[in-house]
Amino acid sequence: KAGVTQTPRYLIKTRGQQVTLSCSPISGHRSVSWYQQTPGQGLQFLFEYFSETQRNKGNFPGRFSGRQFSNSRSEMNVSTLELGDSALYLCASSLTGGGSQETQYFGPGTRLLVL
Amino acid sequence: AQSVTQLDSQVPVFEEAPVELRCNYSSSVSVYLFWYVQYPNQGLQLLLKYLSGSTLVESINGFEAEFNKSQTSFHLRKPSVHISDTAEYFCAVSPYSGAGSYQLTFGKGTKLSVIP
């Protein structure tokens, strides 16, 4: 069974641009979560989607948004990029998100560099 | 709200020596506890988790962690490390919940370097 896949793996953008990252969960998984990883702040939760609905959101500005499609694939968008948005963005999927004891499986991440 | 403190940012250890990576958490509600490992240029992999029952949990590659409720700790140990254990280790918590939101709070990570 294929794992969580994220595209692109690497991305370079300039300040003010916007970016869209994609995540394909493990087949059959319906819950997708996004995390930002930086050296300074570590791993921080962005949001979680289940059945095309955002179910939980972390403490990030409105420039960070996401969506989930009917096939459970998810995208996250960052508008008006800032230098501080440079990070590794990790996507994780779980079966139903029906209980926080479920294991989340992480993708390899998209490394975003903002110049 | 939850918070996780990993007391050591870097831990060097000689091959075949024992290691302990420390993790303390704070939460106003009951939580599940996890250890994840991240190898260079890879995503996170679940190492082990504590949900309920026996406070000592083990992974398939020789790591174990013990949940101590009174000390709010979940330290990770291995009696004899291997070069391949070199990686960054993250402790995480998630609040009990029924169907619905799923959110992990991570510590800042501990980089384990195994020296030959």
Chai-1 contact restraints between the chains, C-beta under 6 A:
chainA,res_idxA,chainB,res_idxB,connection_type,confidence,min_distance_angstrom,max_distance_angstrom,comment,restraint_id
A,G42,B,F106,contact,1.0,0.0,6.0,A-B,restraint_1
A,G42,B,K108,contact,1.0,0.0,6.0,A-B,restraint_2
A,L43,B,F106,contact,1.0,0.0,6.0,A-B,restraint_3
A,F45,B,Q103,contact,1.0,0.0,6.0,A-B,restraint_4
A,E48,B,Y102,contact,1.0,0.0,6.0,A-B,restraint_5
A,R55,B,S101,contact,1.0,0.0,6.0,A-B,restraint_6
A,N56,B,S101,contact,1.0,0.0,6.0,A-B,restraint_7
A,N56,B,Q103,contact,1.0,0.0,6.0,A-B,restraint_8
A,L90,B,G43,contact,1.0,0.0,6.0,A-B,restraint_9
A,G97,B,Y102,contact,1.0,0.0,6.0,A-B,restraint_10
A,G98,B,A99,contact,1.0,0.0,6.0,A-B,restraint_11
A,S100,B,Y32,contact,1.0,0.0,6.0,A-B,restraint_12
A,S100,B,S94,contact,1.0,0.0,6.0,A-B,restraint_13
A,S100,B,S97,contact,1.0,0.0,6.0,A-B,restraint_14
A,S100,B,Y102,contact,1.0,0.0,6.0,A-B,restraint_15
A,Q101,B,Y32,contact,1.0,0.0,6.0,A-B,restraint_16
A,Q101,B,L51,contact,1.0,0.0,6.0,A-B,restraint_17
A,T103,B,L46,contact,1.0,0.0,6.0,A-B,restraint_18
A,F106,B,G43,contact,1.0,0.0,6.0,A-B,restraint_19
A,F106,B,L44,contact,1.0,0.0,6.0,A-B,restraint_20
A,G107,B,G43,contact,1.0,0.0,6.0,A-B,restraint_21
A,P108,B,Q42,contact,1.0,0.0,6.0,A-B,restraint_22
A,P108,B,G43,contact,1.0,0.0,6.0,A-B,restraint_23
A,G109,B,G43,contact,1.0,0.0,6.0,A-B,restraint_24
